[in-house]
Amino acid sequence: MMTVITRVTLDEGTEPAWDEAMQDRMETARSVEGWISGQILMPLDAPDERVIVGMWETRAAWEAWHEDPAFRETRERLERIGADDGDTVWHEAVYDART
């Protein structure tokens, strides 16, 4: 299992539109092969930042998702509000307490 963590800083005033687009993206990802789960986090001390946590069976599944039309549609929405791709870090699960 792979976990991808992305940290994004949002422009002031774009938070609601960004949150909506990212929630839509995660909802469509639920039906994608290899998807396990995801979270959108807002640091308490940085309301203009978001941390996206995605859990996938493989990195290849995550990469394939980036070619999906639903993913590309939300990418276009995020680009229109000026959001960047953020900083992404990959992690391999050594232990998962949920199982």
C-alpha positions as CSV (number, residue, x, y, z in Angstrom):
1,M,0.0,0.0,0.0
2,M,1.2,3.5,-0.9
3,T,0.3,6.8,0.7
4,V,0.8,10.0,-1.2
5,I,0.8,13.3,0.8
6,T,0.6,16.6,-0.9
7,R,0.8,20.0,0.8
8,V,-0.8,23.0,-1.1
9,T,-0.9,26.7,-0.2
10,L,-4.0,28.4,-1.5
11,D,-4.5,32.0,-2.5
12,E,-6.7,34.0,-0.2
13,G,-10.4,33.6,-1.1
14,T,-10.0,30.5,-3.2
15,E,-10.4,28.1,-0.3
16,P,-14.1,27.3,-0.8
17,A,-13.7,26.6,-4.6
18,W,-10.6,24.6,-4.1
19,D,-12.2,22.5,-1.3
20,E,-15.2,21.8,-3.5
21,A,-13.1,20.7,-6.5
22,M,-10.9,18.5,-4.4
23,Q,-13.9,16.9,-2.7
24,D,-15.4,16.2,-6.1
25,R,-12.1,14.6,-7.2
26,M,-12.0,12.4,-4.2
27,E,-15.6,11.3,-4.6
28,T,-14.9,10.2,-8.2
29,A,-11.7,8.5,-7.1
30,R,-13.7,6.1,-5.0
31,S,-14.6,4.1,-8.1
32,V,-11.1,4.0,-9.4
33,E,-9.2,0.7,-9.4
34,G,-6.5,0.8,-6.7
35,W,-8.1,3.6,-4.6
36,I,-8.2,2.9,-0.9
37,S,-9.0,6.1,0.9
38,G,-8.3,9.8,1.1
39,Q,-8.4,12.8,3.3
40,I,-8.3,16.6,2.9
41,L,-6.8,18.2,5.9
42,M,-6.5,21.9,7.0
43,P,-3.8,22.7,9.5
44,L,-5.3,24.5,12.5
45,D,-2.5,27.1,12.4
46,A,-2.7,27.6,8.6
47,P,-6.2,27.9,7.2
48,D,-4.9,28.8,3.7
49,E,-3.1,25.4,3.5
50,R,-4.4,22.0,2.7
51,V,-2.8,18.6,3.1
52,I,-4.1,15.8,0.8
53,V,-3.6,12.2,2.0
54,G,-4.3,9.6,-0.6
55,M,-3.9,5.8,0.0
56,W,-3.5,3.6,-3.1
57,E,-2.8,0.0,-3.7
58,T,0.1,1.0,-6.0
59,R,1.7,4.1,-7.3
60,A,0.8,2.9,-10.8
61,A,-2.9,3.0,-9.9
62,W,-2.4,6.6,-8.8
63,E,-0.6,7.5,-12.0
64,A,-3.3,5.9,-14.1
65,W,-5.9,7.9,-12.2
66,H,-4.2,11.1,-13.5
67,E,-5.2,10.1,-17.0
68,D,-8.9,9.7,-16.1
69,P,-11.2,12.4,-17.6
70,A,-12.7,13.1,-14.1
71,F,-9.2,13.8,-12.8
72,R,-8.4,16.1,-15.7
73,E,-11.7,18.0,-15.2
74,T,-10.9,18.8,-11.6
75,R,-7.4,19.7,-12.6
76,E,-8.8,22.3,-15.0
77,R,-11.1,23.7,-12.3
78,L,-8.1,24.0,-9.9
79,E,-6.0,25.7,-12.5
80,R,-8.7,28.3,-13.2
81,I,-8.6,29.3,-9.5
82,G,-4.8,29.5,-9.6
83,A,-4.0,26.5,-7.5
84,D,-0.7,24.8,-8.0
85,D,0.1,21.1,-7.7
86,G,1.8,21.5,-4.3
87,D,4.6,19.4,-2.9
88,T,4.1,15.7,-3.0
89,V,5.9,13.0,-0.9
90,W,5.3,9.3,-1.3
91,H,5.3,6.8,1.6
92,E,5.1,3.0,1.6
93,A,3.0,1.6,4.4
94,V,5.1,-0.5,6.8
95,Y,2.2,-1.2,9.1
96,D,-1.5,-0.3,8.9
97,A,-3.5,-0.4,12.2
98,R,-6.8,-0.5,10.3
99,T,-6.3,-4.1,9.2
